[in-house]
Amino acid sequence: MSAHAADDSTTTLPEVQVVEKAEHAITQGYVTKRSRTATRTDTELRDIPQSLTVATPELMRDQAVQNLADVVRYTPGVGAAQGEGNRETFIFRGMTTTGDFFIDGVRDDVQYYRDLYNIERVEVLKGPNGMTFGRGGAGGLINRVSKEAGWTDIRQVSLQYGMFDQARGTVDYNQVINDAAAIRINAMYEDGNSYRDGVSLERKAINPTITLKPSDKTKIVLGVEYFKDERTADRGIPSFNGRPVDTKDSTFFGNAGKSPTHTEVSAFNALLEHAFDNGLILRNRTRYADYNKFYQNVFAGSAVSNSGTLSLSAYNNATERDSLFNQTDFIYKATTGRVEHELMSGVELSRQVTTNFRKTGYFNNSSTSTTASLANPTTNLPVTFRQSATDADNHTVTTTQALYFQDQIKFNEQFQAIVGLRYDDFDTDYRNDRLASGAANHKIKTSDDLWAPRAAVIYKPLAALSLYTSYSEAYVPQGGDQLSGLTADNKSFDPEKFKNYEIGAKWDITPELAFTAAVYKLERLNQVTNDPVVTGQFIKIDGQESKGIELGLNGKLTSAWSVAGGYAYQDAEISSQVGANSSSSRILTGTDVGLVPRHSFSLWNRYDINETWGVGLGIISRSEMYAATPTATTSVTLPGYTRLDGAVFAQLDKNLRLQINVENLLNKDYYLYAHNANNITPGAPTLARATLIYNF
């Protein structure tokens, strides 16, 4: 029976005005109640059959977080990598990514450091998300939900000062114009140094938005953002005999003054929501963003030898990308007999134009490396940057036309299901400007048909408890996260495929305390590698398998005690040999994947002593892990560690709040993460910063 045939059982959606009221209740303290991101519909978190962790506004404020690496410290199953000191890089369930970042559900995939000055909350989704987001999202993704103008006046200034002259200020101003319009401006400026010698940071941004409600059924949000980030690209320290070299945590290897990186982003965002009289909701998002990214580094290019020497290398890279995305979703609730449906269908169109230009550094204008000593690991030699024979000089145009459909089915109060399918026509036009026009492989064109299914069953023995099992897939084209890895060798291969099997539970122990658990297996297929038998040829392999357990706890244990954190067990291994038998860099079957600890635990606690005073204590612990996936001849291990963080909160009056956050309370020596076996970031010593928040 169709929904239209059964007029007496058709459910009419509430007006947009009612939906907006629900948005205000999305988070309560450290608990998140609802999300639109994972399903593109307004769904209770416990009814989303997927592991999902949300950093709420209260949690981010209490921890004084400023970037996504701060957020994932207390997110089970997700780790950070160094990213060569110029970009955010994360590992979801053993899968590394530099491109699975979204803002309000729209792709934001350039390699840079994102700020949270204009962000309401951060949602971390784990497992493949191809049905909802298209290409990428192999092990998970991060979505930032931005602040928008609303009908509550806000006047807030935040000032922060910390060790090493770190100073930061933010402004959040919201003004109600009338019943149909409101404006909001968020702005930020930060400047400071680091515990690392010669490393500094300066960034600034502004993001005005306007919200219009011409009727109770229509909402329009328009916004622009300008963001600029300038800092030192810091690639840390090298290794020695399979461990990080023993040196001061402040020691810079290479030349900090010749390692600048900067990013400039200009973006326009638009949202249109309209509820029709028949219950259909239309939601359209458009984002245009212009990115300009440059980084240069003089860094450790080898391990320290037994004689106490190492090699230094240098290069730079410039990337420009223009991205245009348009998403249109249609959402409709209907019933067929006693079965309720929330139907969602949509289309996404995108076009991204990318240029990438790399240069190699030549010391004294002659050699691509120079030798330094552990006693004096910096160099002041002149460095000339020019293209080598293999440096990138390419231009890429990628377009996507996607269709997707999803049905959230409620059979009764105990059983629900979600089924969905997405099709992406993903086309790449790649031009290698290192080759003459007309030369073989000067231009490469590929077209991939990506079919990403999703299916899940949810059983609710209690209203507050959901048990689920789910299956999902995602794809990464052979060009990789950044669309720049297409070559004559891999152009004909199918995209990499990722399959995720997951069983989980979500239990709202109380309305203010949520517990989650998930067991998963994630498979990586169609990875391209060197043929181990025929030199110079390539083959596809089933490259990696990850299995694990994730536990999360967020909310209030008592009226005064709030917690956020969890535990993760991860077993990520190479499932097929990578590389030729004759190569010393081959990776053997069964090898543990780099930067994936078997055990990790984190728990943030806040205890309110009274209405004025509160204290915070954070525990972060992980077992040892490899700095990079070991080869047949080389491995470097980062020792495990446990670190304590602390905070003191003072609500001096209804408008004035003071807090002091201290990182690494016990001044523990540890290693945070790495980019490879010889670019390892030492953890920071004890760092303190004070924040004053004033509302007027």
C-alpha positions as CSV (number, residue, x, y, z in Angstrom):
1,M,0.0,0.0,0.0
2,S,1.4,3.4,-0.9
3,A,1.7,6.2,1.5
4,H,-0.6,8.3,-0.6
5,A,-3.2,5.6,-0.9
6,A,-3.5,5.3,2.9
7,D,-4.5,8.9,3.7
8,D,-5.7,8.1,7.2
9,S,-2.2,6.7,8.1
10,T,0.0,9.4,6.6
11,T,2.1,11.3,9.1
12,T,2.6,15.0,8.5
13,L,5.9,16.4,9.5
14,P,6.1,19.3,12.0
15,E,6.8,22.7,10.7
16,V,10.4,23.9,10.4
17,Q,9.8,26.1,13.5
18,V,9.2,23.0,15.6
19,V,12.3,21.3,14.1
20,E,14.4,24.3,15.2
21,K,13.2,24.0,18.7
22,A,14.4,20.4,18.8
23,E,17.8,21.6,17.6
24,H,18.2,23.5,20.9
25,A,18.0,20.2,22.8
26,I,20.5,18.4,20.7
27,T,23.1,18.5,23.5
28,Q,22.7,18.6,27.3
29,G,26.0,19.0,29.1
30,Y,28.3,16.2,27.8
31,V,25.4,14.2,26.4
32,T,24.2,14.4,22.8
33,K,20.6,13.5,22.2
34,R,20.1,13.8,18.4
35,S,22.1,14.2,15.1
36,R,21.3,14.9,11.5
37,T,24.7,13.9,10.2
38,A,24.9,10.1,10.1
39,T,21.5,9.6,8.5
40,R,20.8,13.1,7.1
41,T,17.6,13.0,9.2
42,D,16.9,14.3,12.7
43,T,17.4,11.1,14.6
44,E,18.0,10.2,18.2
45,L,21.6,9.2,18.8
46,R,20.7,5.9,20.4
47,D,18.7,5.0,17.2
48,I,21.7,5.6,14.9
49,P,23.2,2.1,14.2
50,Q,26.8,3.3,14.1
51,S,29.5,4.3,16.5
52,L,29.4,8.1,16.9
53,T,31.1,10.4,19.4
54,V,30.1,14.0,19.8
55,A,32.1,16.8,21.4
56,T,29.4,19.1,22.9
57,P,29.8,22.9,23.4
58,E,30.2,22.3,27.2
59,L,32.8,19.7,26.8
60,M,34.9,21.7,24.3
61,R,34.7,24.8,26.6
62,D,35.7,22.8,29.7
63,Q,38.7,21.3,27.9
64,A,39.6,24.6,26.2
65,V,39.9,22.7,22.9
66,Q,41.0,24.7,19.9
67,N,41.5,22.0,17.2
68,L,40.4,18.6,16.1
69,A,43.4,16.8,17.6
70,D,42.2,18.1,21.0
71,V,38.8,16.7,20.3
72,V,39.9,13.1,19.4
73,R,42.0,12.8,22.6
74,Y,38.8,11.6,24.3
75,T,37.3,9.8,21.4
76,P,37.6,6.0,21.5
77,G,38.9,4.3,18.3
78,V,40.4,7.5,16.7
79,G,44.0,8.6,16.8
80,A,45.9,11.5,15.4
81,A,49.1,11.5,13.3
82,Q,51.7,14.3,12.8
83,G,50.7,15.2,9.2
84,E,54.2,16.6,8.5
85,G,53.4,19.5,10.8
86,N,51.2,21.2,8.2
87,R,47.9,19.4,8.3
88,E,45.4,17.3,10.3
89,T,45.7,13.6,9.9
90,F,43.7,11.0,11.7
91,I,43.4,7.3,12.0
92,F,40.0,5.8,12.2
93,R,39.9,2.1,13.0
94,G,43.4,1.7,11.5
95,M,42.7,3.7,8.3
96,T,44.6,6.9,7.9
97,T,43.0,9.9,6.2
98,T,43.8,13.6,5.4
99,G,40.6,14.3,3.5
100,D,37.6,13.0,5.5
101,F,36.5,16.3,7.0
102,F,33.1,17.9,6.6
103,I,31.4,21.1,7.8
104,D,27.6,20.9,8.1
105,G,27.7,17.6,6.2
106,V,29.6,19.2,3.2
107,R,33.1,18.1,2.2
108,D,36.0,20.3,3.4
109,D,39.0,18.1,2.3
110,V,42.0,20.3,1.8
111,Q,45.0,19.5,4.0
112,Y,45.1,22.2,6.8
113,Y,44.5,22.8,10.5
114,R,40.9,23.7,11.2
115,D,39.9,26.0,14.1
116,L,36.8,25.6,16.3
117,Y,36.0,29.3,17.0
118,N,32.8,29.1,14.9
119,I,31.8,25.5,15.7
120,E,28.8,24.5,17.8
121,R,29.9,20.8,18.1
122,V,32.1,18.2,16.5
123,E,30.7,14.8,15.4
124,V,33.1,11.9,15.0
125,L,31.6,9.0,12.9
126,K,33.4,5.7,12.8
127,G,33.1,3.0,10.1
128,P,32.6,3.5,6.3
129,N,30.1,6.2,5.5
130,G,29.9,6.0,1.7
131,M,26.1,5.9,1.6
132,T,25.8,9.3,3.4
133,F,28.9,11.1,2.2
134,G,30.1,9.5,-1.0
135,R,33.8,8.8,-1.7
136,G,36.2,8.5,1.2
137,G,35.2,8.0,4.8
138,A,36.9,4.6,4.7
139,G,37.3,4.2,8.5
140,G,35.3,7.2,9.6
141,L,35.1,11.0,9.3
142,I,34.8,14.2,11.3
143,N,31.9,16.6,10.8
144,R,31.9,20.1,12.3
145,V,28.5,21.7,12.9
146,S,28.9,25.4,12.6
147,K,27.2,28.2,14.7
148,E,24.4,30.0,12.9
149,A,22.4,33.1,13.7
150,G,19.4,32.5,15.9
151,W,16.7,34.2,18.0
152,T,18.7,34.4,21.2
153,D,21.0,37.5,21.7
154,I,24.6,36.5,22.4
155,R,27.4,38.8,23.5
156,Q,30.5,36.8,24.4
157,V,34.2,37.6,24.5
158,S,36.8,35.0,25.4
159,L,40.4,35.8,26.2
160,Q,43.1,33.2,26.7
161,Y,46.8,33.4,27.7
162,G,49.2,30.5,28.2
163,M,52.8,29.4,28.5
164,F,55.2,30.2,25.6
165,D,53.3,33.5,25.0
166,Q,50.2,31.8,23.6
167,A,47.5,34.4,23.4
168,R,44.0,33.9,21.9
169,G,40.8,35.9,21.7
170,T,37.4,35.1,20.3
171,V,34.1,37.0,19.8
172,D,30.6,35.6,19.4
173,Y,27.9,38.2,18.7
174,N,24.3,37.3,17.8
175,Q,21.7,40.0,17.2
176,V,18.0,39.4,16.7
177,I,16.8,41.9,14.1
178,N,13.1,40.9,14.1
179,D,10.9,37.8,14.0
180,A,12.2,37.0,10.5
181,A,15.9,37.8,10.6
182,A,19.0,37.5,12.9
183,I,22.7,38.0,12.3
184,R,25.7,36.4,14.0
185,I,29.5,37.2,13.8
186,N,32.2,34.9,15.1
187,A,35.8,36.0,15.0
188,M,39.2,34.8,16.3
189,Y,42.8,35.8,16.6
190,E,45.7,33.8,18.0
191,D,49.4,34.2,18.3
192,G,52.1,32.3,20.1
193,N,55.2,30.2,20.3
194,S,55.8,26.6,21.3
195,Y,57.8,24.3,23.6
196,R,59.5,23.4,20.3
197,D,62.5,25.6,19.4
198,G,61.7,28.2,16.7
199,V,58.1,27.0,16.3
200,S,55.3,29.7,16.2
201,L,51.7,30.1,15.2
202,E,49.5,33.0,14.1
203,R,45.9,32.6,12.8
204,K,42.8,34.7,12.4
205,A,39.3,34.3,11.1
206,I,35.9,35.9,10.8
207,N,32.6,34.2,10.0
208,P,29.4,36.4,9.7
209,T,26.1,34.6,9.1
210,I,22.5,35.7,8.6
211,T,19.4,33.6,9.2
212,L,16.1,34.5,7.5
213,K,12.6,33.1,8.2
214,P,10.2,34.5,5.6
215,S,7.6,32.1,7.0
216,D,7.2,29.5,9.7
217,K,7.9,26.8,7.1
218,T,11.0,28.3,5.5
219,K,14.5,29.0,6.8
220,I,17.5,30.4,4.9
221,V,21.0,30.6,6.3
222,L,23.8,32.5,4.5
223,G,27.4,32.8,5.7
224,V,30.9,33.7,4.5
225,E,34.2,32.8,6.2
226,Y,37.7,34.1,5.9
227,F,40.4,32.0,7.7
228,K,44.2,32.3,7.6
229,D,46.7,30.1,9.4
230,E,50.4,30.7,9.5
231,R,52.8,28.5,11.5
232,T,56.0,26.5,11.5
233,A,55.9,23.1,9.9
234,D,57.4,20.9,12.7
235,R,58.3,17.3,11.8
236,G,59.7,16.5,15.2
237,I,62.6,14.2,15.9
238,P,64.2,11.1,14.2
239,S,64.7,7.6,15.6
240,F,67.7,5.7,16.8
241,N,67.9,1.9,16.9
242,G,64.1,1.4,16.7
243,R,63.1,4.1,19.2
244,P,62.7,7.9,19.2
245,V,66.2,9.4,19.7
246,D,67.0,10.5,23.2
247,T,67.0,14.3,23.0
248,K,65.3,17.3,24.6
249,D,61.6,17.7,23.7
250,S,62.4,21.2,22.4
251,T,65.1,20.2,19.9
252,F,64.2,21.1,16.3
253,F,65.9,19.0,13.6
254,G,66.5,20.9,10.4
255,N,65.7,24.6,10.2
256,A,62.6,26.0,11.8
257,G,63.0,29.4,10.1
258,K,62.9,27.8,6.7
259,S,59.9,25.6,7.5
260,P,56.9,27.9,7.0
261,T,53.4,26.8,6.2
262,H,50.3,28.9,5.6
263,T,46.7,28.3,4.6
264,E,44.1,30.8,3.4
265,V,40.4,29.8,3.1
266,S,37.6,31.9,1.7
267,A,34.2,30.2,1.7
268,F,30.5,30.9,1.1
269,N,27.8,28.7,2.6
270,A,24.0,28.7,2.0
271,L,21.2,26.6,3.5
272,L,17.6,26.5,2.4
273,E,15.0,24.5,4.3
274,H,11.3,24.4,3.5
275,A,8.4,22.3,4.8
276,F,5.6,21.7,2.4
277,D,2.0,21.4,3.5
278,N,2.0,17.7,2.5
279,G,4.7,16.8,5.0
280,L,7.7,16.9,2.5
281,I,10.8,18.7,3.7
282,L,13.3,20.1,1.3
283,R,16.8,20.8,2.5
284,N,19.5,22.3,0.1
285,R,23.1,23.2,1.0
286,T,25.6,24.9,-1.2
287,R,29.3,25.5,-0.4
288,Y,31.9,27.2,-2.4
289,A,35.4,27.4,-1.0
290,D,38.7,28.7,-2.3
291,Y,41.8,27.2,-0.7
292,N,45.4,28.3,-0.9
293,K,47.9,26.1,0.9
294,F,51.7,26.2,1.0
295,Y,54.2,24.4,3.2
296,Q,58.0,24.1,3.2
297,N,60.2,22.1,5.5
298,V,63.8,21.4,6.3
299,F,63.6,18.2,8.4
300,A,65.2,14.9,9.5
301,G,65.3,12.6,6.5
302,S,66.9,9.6,8.2
303,A,67.5,7.9,11.5
304,V,70.4,8.8,13.7
305,S,73.3,6.5,12.9
306,N,75.5,4.7,15.5
307,S,78.1,7.5,14.9
308,G,75.6,10.1,15.9
309,T,74.9,11.6,12.5
310,L,71.7,11.9,10.4
311,S,70.6,13.2,7.0
312,L,68.5,16.4,6.6
313,S,66.2,16.9,3.6
314,A,64.0,19.7,2.3
315,Y,61.1,20.4,-0.1
316,N,58.0,22.6,-0.5
317,N,54.5,22.1,-1.9
318,A,51.8,24.5,-3.1
319,T,48.2,23.5,-3.5
320,E,45.3,25.6,-4.8
321,R,41.7,24.1,-4.8
322,D,38.3,25.6,-5.7
323,S,35.5,23.4,-4.5
324,L,31.8,23.8,-5.3
325,F,29.2,21.4,-3.7
326,N,25.5,21.4,-3.9
327,Q,23.3,18.9,-1.9
328,T,19.6,18.6,-2.1
329,D,17.7,16.2,0.3
330,F,14.0,15.4,0.4
331,I,12.6,13.9,3.6
332,Y,9.1,12.5,4.0
333,K,7.4,10.5,6.7
334,A,4.7,8.0,5.8
335,T,3.1,4.8,7.1
336,T,2.2,1.6,5.3
337,G,-0.2,-0.3,7.5
338,R,1.4,-0.3,10.9
339,V,4.9,0.2,9.6
340,E,6.4,3.8,9.8
341,H,8.9,5.1,7.3
342,E,11.1,8.1,7.2
343,L,12.2,8.3,3.6
344,M,15.2,10.4,2.5
345,S,16.4,10.8,-1.0
346,G,18.8,13.3,-2.6
347,V,21.2,14.4,-5.1
348,E,24.7,15.8,-4.8
349,L,26.7,17.7,-7.5
350,S,30.3,18.8,-7.0
351,R,33.2,20.1,-8.9
352,Q,36.8,20.5,-7.5
353,V,39.7,22.1,-9.4
354,T,43.1,21.4,-7.9
355,T,46.7,22.4,-8.8
356,N,49.6,20.9,-7.1
357,F,53.3,22.0,-7.5
358,R,56.2,20.5,-5.5
359,K,59.9,21.6,-5.4
360,T,62.9,19.8,-3.9
361,G,65.3,21.6,-1.7
362,Y,69.0,21.6,-2.7
363,F,71.6,22.4,0.0
364,N,74.3,24.8,-1.4
365,N,72.3,24.5,-4.6
366,S,73.8,21.1,-5.3
367,S,72.7,18.2,-3.0
368,T,69.2,17.1,-2.0
369,S,70.5,16.2,1.5
370,T,73.1,17.3,4.0
371,T,74.6,15.7,7.1
372,A,74.1,16.9,10.6
373,S,75.0,15.6,14.0
374,L,72.8,14.8,17.0
375,A,74.8,17.3,19.0
376,N,73.9,20.0,16.5
377,P,70.9,18.9,14.4
378,T,70.2,22.2,12.8
379,T,71.5,23.6,9.5
380,N,72.0,27.1,8.3
381,L,73.2,26.1,4.8
382,P,71.5,28.0,2.0
383,V,68.7,25.9,0.4
384,T,67.5,26.4,-3.1
385,F,64.1,25.0,-4.1
386,R,63.5,23.8,-7.6
387,Q,61.7,20.9,-9.3
388,S,63.4,17.5,-9.5
389,A,62.7,14.9,-12.1
390,T,59.8,13.4,-10.1
391,D,58.3,16.4,-8.4
392,A,54.6,17.0,-8.9
393,D,53.2,19.6,-11.3
394,N,49.6,18.7,-12.0
395,H,46.1,20.0,-12.5
396,T,43.1,17.9,-11.6
397,V,39.4,18.5,-12.2
398,T,37.0,16.1,-10.4
399,T,33.2,16.1,-10.8
400,T,30.6,14.1,-9.0
401,Q,27.0,13.4,-9.7
402,A,25.4,11.4,-6.9
403,L,22.0,10.0,-6.2
404,Y,21.0,8.4,-2.8
405,F,18.0,6.9,-1.1
406,Q,17.4,5.8,2.5
407,D,14.5,4.3,4.4
408,Q,14.4,4.4,8.2
409,I,11.8,1.8,9.1
410,K,9.9,1.4,12.4
411,F,8.1,-1.9,12.5
412,N,7.0,-1.4,16.1
413,E,8.4,-0.1,19.4
414,Q,11.0,-2.9,19.5
415,F,12.3,-3.2,15.9
416,Q,13.7,-0.7,13.5
417,A,15.8,-0.9,10.3
418,I,17.8,1.4,8.0
419,V,18.5,0.5,4.4
420,G,20.1,2.8,1.9
421,L,22.1,3.0,-1.3
422,R,24.1,5.7,-3.0
423,Y,25.5,5.9,-6.5
424,D,28.3,8.2,-7.4
425,D,29.5,9.0,-10.9
426,F,33.0,10.2,-10.0
427,D,35.0,11.6,-12.9
428,T,38.6,12.7,-12.9
429,D,40.5,14.7,-15.5
430,Y,44.2,14.7,-14.5
431,R,46.9,16.6,-16.4
432,N,50.6,16.0,-15.7
433,D,52.3,19.3,-16.7
434,R,55.7,17.6,-16.2
435,L,55.0,16.0,-19.5
436,A,54.8,17.8,-22.9
437,S,51.3,18.3,-24.3
438,G,50.5,15.3,-26.5
439,A,52.9,13.0,-24.7
440,A,51.7,9.7,-23.4
441,N,50.0,10.1,-20.0
442,H,50.1,13.9,-20.2
443,K,46.4,13.6,-19.7
444,I,44.6,10.9,-17.8
445,K,40.8,10.6,-17.6
446,T,39.0,8.1,-15.4
447,S,35.4,7.5,-14.5
448,D,34.3,5.4,-11.5
449,D,30.8,4.1,-10.7
450,L,30.6,3.9,-6.9
451,W,27.7,1.9,-5.3
452,A,27.7,2.3,-1.5
453,P,25.0,0.3,0.4
454,R,24.1,0.5,4.0
455,A,21.8,-1.8,6.0
456,A,21.1,-2.1,9.7
457,V,18.7,-3.7,12.2
458,I,17.9,-2.1,15.6
459,Y,16.3,-4.0,18.5
460,K,15.0,-2.0,21.5
461,P,14.2,-4.2,24.5
462,L,13.8,-1.0,26.4
463,A,12.9,2.5,25.2
464,A,16.3,3.7,26.5
465,L,18.4,0.8,25.1
466,S,19.2,0.0,21.4
467,L,21.0,-3.1,20.1
468,Y,22.1,-3.0,16.5
469,T,23.9,-4.8,13.8
470,S,25.0,-3.0,10.6
471,Y,26.9,-3.3,7.4
472,S,28.3,-0.5,5.3
473,E,30.7,0.1,2.4
474,A,32.8,3.0,1.2
475,Y,35.2,3.7,-1.7
476,V,38.4,5.7,-2.2
477,P,39.4,6.3,-5.9
478,Q,42.9,5.5,-6.9
479,G,43.8,9.2,-6.8
480,G,43.6,8.9,-3.0
481,D,42.2,11.3,-0.4
482,Q,43.7,14.4,-2.1
483,L,42.9,13.3,-5.7
484,S,46.5,13.8,-6.7
485,G,47.8,10.2,-6.8
486,L,46.5,9.2,-10.2
487,T,49.2,7.7,-12.4
488,A,49.6,5.7,-15.6
489,D,50.1,2.6,-13.4
490,N,46.9,2.8,-11.3
491,K,44.5,4.6,-13.6
492,S,42.8,1.4,-14.8
493,F,42.4,-0.2,-11.3
494,D,39.1,-0.1,-9.5
495,P,38.7,2.2,-6.4
496,E,39.7,0.8,-3.1
497,K,36.8,-0.7,-1.3
498,F,36.1,-0.8,2.5
499,K,33.6,-3.1,4.1
500,N,32.5,-2.7,7.7
501,Y,30.6,-5.2,9.9
502,E,29.4,-3.8,13.3
503,I,27.4,-4.9,16.3
504,G,26.7,-2.4,19.0
505,A,24.6,-1.1,21.9
506,K,23.5,2.3,23.0
507,W,22.0,2.8,26.4
508,D,20.8,6.0,28.0
509,I,21.4,4.9,31.6
510,T,19.7,8.0,32.7
511,P,18.5,11.0,30.6
512,E,21.9,12.6,31.4
513,L,24.2,9.6,31.0
514,A,24.8,7.6,27.8
515,F,26.8,4.4,27.4
516,T,27.9,3.0,24.0
517,A,29.6,-0.2,22.9
518,A,30.6,-1.5,19.5
519,V,32.4,-4.5,18.0
520,Y,33.5,-4.3,14.4
521,K,35.5,-5.8,11.6
522,L,36.7,-3.5,8.8
523,E,38.2,-4.8,5.6
524,R,40.3,-2.9,3.0
525,L,40.1,-4.3,-0.6
526,N,41.5,-3.4,-4.0
527,Q,44.7,-1.9,-2.7
528,V,47.3,-1.4,-5.6
529,T,50.8,-2.5,-4.9
530,N,54.0,-3.7,-6.7
531,D,53.8,-7.2,-8.2
532,P,56.1,-9.4,-6.0
533,V,56.9,-11.6,-8.9
534,V,57.0,-9.4,-12.0
535,T,59.2,-6.3,-11.5
536,G,57.5,-3.1,-12.7
537,Q,54.0,-4.4,-12.7
538,F,51.2,-3.7,-10.2
539,I,48.5,-5.9,-8.8
540,K,45.4,-5.5,-6.5
541,I,45.4,-7.1,-3.1
542,D,43.1,-7.3,-0.1
543,G,45.4,-5.1,1.9
544,Q,44.2,-4.6,5.5
545,E,41.9,-5.8,8.2
546,S,41.0,-4.1,11.4
547,K,39.0,-5.6,14.3
548,G,38.2,-3.9,17.5
549,I,36.0,-3.0,20.4
550,E,34.9,0.6,21.4
551,L,33.3,1.7,24.6
552,G,32.1,5.2,25.4
553,L,30.6,7.0,28.4
554,N,29.3,10.6,28.3
555,G,27.2,12.5,30.8
556,K,26.6,12.9,34.5
557,L,27.4,10.2,37.0
558,T,25.9,12.5,39.7
559,S,24.4,16.0,39.7
560,A,27.9,17.3,40.3
561,W,30.2,14.8,38.4
562,S,30.3,14.8,34.6
563,V,32.5,12.4,32.5
564,A,33.4,11.9,28.8
565,G,35.7,9.3,27.3
566,G,36.1,5.6,26.6
567,Y,38.2,2.6,25.8
568,A,39.2,1.1,22.5
569,Y,40.9,-2.2,21.6
570,Q,42.2,-2.2,18.0
571,D,43.8,-5.0,16.1
572,A,44.8,-3.6,12.7
573,E,47.0,-5.8,10.5
574,I,48.2,-6.0,6.9
575,S,46.3,-8.9,5.3
576,S,48.4,-9.2,2.1
577,Q,52.1,-8.5,1.5
578,V,52.7,-5.0,0.2
579,G,55.7,-4.6,-2.2
580,A,58.0,-6.9,-4.1
581,N,59.9,-9.8,-2.5
582,S,63.2,-8.2,-3.5
583,S,62.4,-4.9,-1.8
584,S,63.6,-4.2,1.7
585,S,60.6,-1.9,2.1
586,R,58.1,-4.6,1.6
587,I,55.5,-5.0,4.3
588,L,54.8,-8.6,5.3
589,T,51.4,-10.2,5.9
590,G,50.3,-10.0,9.5
591,T,52.3,-6.8,10.3
592,D,50.6,-4.4,12.7
593,V,49.5,-1.1,11.1
594,G,51.5,2.0,12.3
595,L,50.1,4.5,14.7
596,V,47.4,2.1,16.0
597,P,47.8,1.1,19.6
598,R,46.2,-2.1,20.8
599,H,44.8,-0.4,23.9
600,S,43.8,3.2,24.5
601,F,41.8,4.7,27.3
602,S,40.7,8.3,28.1
603,L,38.4,9.8,30.6
604,W,37.7,13.4,31.3
605,N,36.1,14.3,34.6
606,R,34.5,17.5,35.8
607,Y,33.3,17.9,39.4
608,D,31.3,20.9,40.6
609,I,32.2,21.7,44.2
610,N,29.5,24.3,44.4
611,E,27.8,26.9,42.2
612,T,31.1,28.9,41.9
613,W,33.9,26.3,41.9
614,G,34.6,23.2,39.8
615,V,37.6,21.1,39.0
616,G,38.6,18.9,36.1
617,L,40.8,15.8,35.7
618,G,41.6,14.0,32.5
619,I,43.4,10.7,32.0
620,I,44.8,9.7,28.6
621,S,46.6,6.4,28.2
622,R,47.6,4.2,25.3
623,S,49.8,1.2,24.8
624,E,52.9,1.2,22.6
625,M,52.5,1.5,18.8
626,Y,54.7,1.6,15.7
627,A,55.6,5.1,14.4
628,A,54.9,3.7,10.9
629,T,53.9,0.3,9.6
630,P,57.1,-1.8,9.8
631,T,58.8,-3.0,6.7
632,A,60.7,-6.3,6.4
633,T,63.9,-4.6,7.7
634,T,62.8,-1.5,9.7
635,S,60.5,-0.7,12.6
636,V,60.3,2.1,15.1
637,T,58.2,1.8,18.3
638,L,56.7,4.6,20.2
639,P,56.4,3.7,23.9
640,G,53.0,3.7,25.6
641,Y,52.2,6.4,28.2
642,T,49.7,7.7,30.6
643,R,49.1,11.4,30.9
644,L,47.1,13.5,33.3
645,D,45.4,16.9,32.5
646,G,43.7,19.2,35.0
647,A,41.5,22.2,35.2
648,V,39.9,24.6,37.7
649,F,36.7,26.5,36.9
650,A,35.3,29.6,38.6
651,Q,31.9,31.0,37.7
652,L,32.6,34.4,39.3
653,D,29.1,35.7,38.5
654,K,26.4,35.0,36.0
655,N,28.4,36.7,33.2
656,L,32.0,36.0,34.1
657,R,33.8,32.7,34.0
658,L,37.5,32.0,34.6
659,Q,39.2,28.7,34.0
660,I,42.8,27.4,34.1
661,N,43.6,24.3,32.1
662,V,46.9,22.4,32.7
663,E,48.1,19.8,30.2
664,N,50.5,17.0,31.3
665,L,50.2,17.7,35.1
666,L,53.0,15.4,36.1
667,N,55.4,16.6,33.3
668,K,55.5,13.1,31.8
669,D,58.0,12.4,29.0
670,Y,56.2,10.8,26.1
671,Y,55.8,10.7,22.3
672,L,52.5,12.0,20.9
673,Y,52.5,10.7,17.4
674,A,54.5,10.5,14.1
675,H,54.4,11.0,10.4
676,N,56.9,8.2,9.7
677,A,59.7,6.4,11.5
678,N,61.9,9.5,11.5
679,N,59.4,12.3,12.0
680,I,58.2,11.8,15.6
681,T,56.5,14.5,17.8
682,P,57.6,14.6,21.4
683,G,54.7,15.3,23.8
684,A,54.6,18.7,25.4
685,P,55.9,19.3,28.9
686,T,53.5,20.7,31.5
687,L,51.5,23.5,29.8
688,A,49.1,25.9,31.5
689,R,46.7,28.4,30.0
690,A,44.0,30.7,31.6
691,T,40.7,31.6,29.9
692,L,38.4,34.4,30.7
693,I,34.9,34.2,29.3
694,Y,32.7,37.3,29.6
695,N,29.0,37.6,28.5
696,F,27.4,41.0,28.4
